[in-house]
């Protein structure tokens, strides 16, 4: 089989949304924390960001031999949950309903079942190549959740970050102050 090697990173909208959600939720914590916790939170914040960046660096690689799920080289040593299956070992796809009403698919092979990535960039191309390599019909497979859910969450995260930036500016310029006994 002649299949051009191709790598599929996590879809940019999904990656941006997850990173934005992390930032929107944790950026205010050091400011709102008691004095004893502020330094620890300031040190933990970049560490947490590195972990989120590592988690969202997952990529799927397709080539002549098979499918491989891995992480970027800079964090692959940390995130060891990748997998690899040769095309000849793929025996089918098993659909499983999620508790949120979506559907995920597992790639079956003699070695086990592996979660089919559904959050990759160029998803239609990925599925087309997967189908061409395995002969398994993928026309019914869609993303795990519709794009509008990530768009809405990204918008809400953007609004939260903008609100936090405005509050930070107001605090820094003295236009606003914390109530007595809270933060600062």
N, C-alpha and C positions, 0 to 999 in steps of 0.2 A: 504494500500500500504506500502511495506517495502522498504524504500529508505535510505541507509546509509547517515548520515549527512556528508556533505563535504563543505569545504570553498574554493573559487577560488579567489585569489588575482589578481590584475592587472598583466598582463604578464610582466616578468622582463625586456625584451627588450624594451617594450613600456615605462615602468616606468623609466628605466635608461635613455632612450632617452629624455623624458620630463624634467627630473631633469638636465641632461647635457645641454639641450637647455637653461634652465633658467640660469644655471651657466655661460655658454658661453656668453650669452647676457648681464648679469648684473655685472659679476666680474670686467670688466674694467671700469665701470661707476665711482666708487669713485676716481680712479686714474686720469681719464680724466676730472672730474668735477672741477669747480672753487672751491677755498678754502672755500667759504661760504657754499657750498653744500656737501663737502666731508664727514663731520661728519654725516649729515642726511642720506646720501646714505650708509655709513658704518653701521649705525643702522638699516636701512631698509632692507639691504641685507639678514641678517639672518632671519628676520621676513618673508620676501618673500619666503625664502627657506622652512621655517616651513609650510607656506601656500601651497607651491607646494608639499611638502611631504604629507600634509594632503589630498590634492586633489587626489594624486596618491595612497592613501592608501585604496581606494574603494575596497570592496570585495563582492563577491556574495556567499550566503549561500543557499544550497539546503538541505532539510531534508524531513522527512515523511509528514510534514504539507504543505510545499510550498517553494517558492523562496523569498529570502530576499536580498536586496541590501543595504549595510551599509558601514560605514568607521571603521577604527581601533578604539578601545576604547579610546586611548589617544586623539583623535580629533573628536570623534562622536558628542560631545556637540557643536562643532564649525560648522561642516558640517552636516546639518540636512536635506539633500535632498534624504535620503534613502526611500525605499518603500518595501512593503511586500504584496504578494498575495498567497492565499492558492491554492493548485492544483485544487481543485473543482471549484474555481472561474475563472480559466484560460479558456477563451472561444475561443481563437485563436491568431494568429500572423498576424499583418498587415505590409506588406513590404512598405517602403517609399524610393524613390530615393533621393540621396543627390545631392547637386549642383556640387560636384566633381566627379560624376559618380558612386559613391558607392551605397550601399543599406543598410539601417538600418531597424530594425524590432521592432514593438511595441507589447508588451504582452497585449492583451485585457482582461478586466475583467469588471464585473458590476461596480466596483469602479472607473474605468478609464483605460487609456492606459499608459503603462510604457515602457521606452526604454530597449530593451533586451541588456544586456551587451555583447559586441563583442570584448572586449580588455582584456579578462581574460586569465590567465594561464590555460593550459590543456583544451583548447576550445573544442576540439572534445569530450572529456569526459563529459564536461559540457552540450553540446548539446545532447549527448546520454542519459544522465540522465534526461534532460528536456523532451526529446521525450518520454522516458519510463514512466515518471510521468504524462504527459498530453495526450499522444496518438497523439500529433501533429507532423506531418512530418517535420523534421529539416534538411533533407539531402541537401537542396538547400541553406542553410544558411552558409555563410562564414564570415571571419573577415571583419571588416569595410574597412580595407585597407591591401594590401599585406605586408608581412614581409619585403620585400626588401626596402620598403619606410622608415620603421623605421631603418633598418640596414644602409641605406645611410645617413639618418639624424644623426644617432648615430656616424657614421664615420666623417661626417662634423663637428659635435659638438666636437668630440675628436680632430680633427685638429685645430679647433678654440681655444680650451683650451690649446693645446700644443703650439700654436702660442702666446697665451697670457702669458703662463708660460715662454716662451723664451724671450718675450718682457719684462716681469717683471724681469727676471734674468739680462738681458742686462741693464735695468734701474738701478737695485739695485747695480750692479757691476761697473757702470760708463762707460760701453762700448757703451752706447747709451743715448741720452738725448732728452727731449722734445724740439720741436721748441719754440722759445721765445713766451710767451703769451699763451701757450697751456698746460693745465694740470700741474701736479707736484706741 
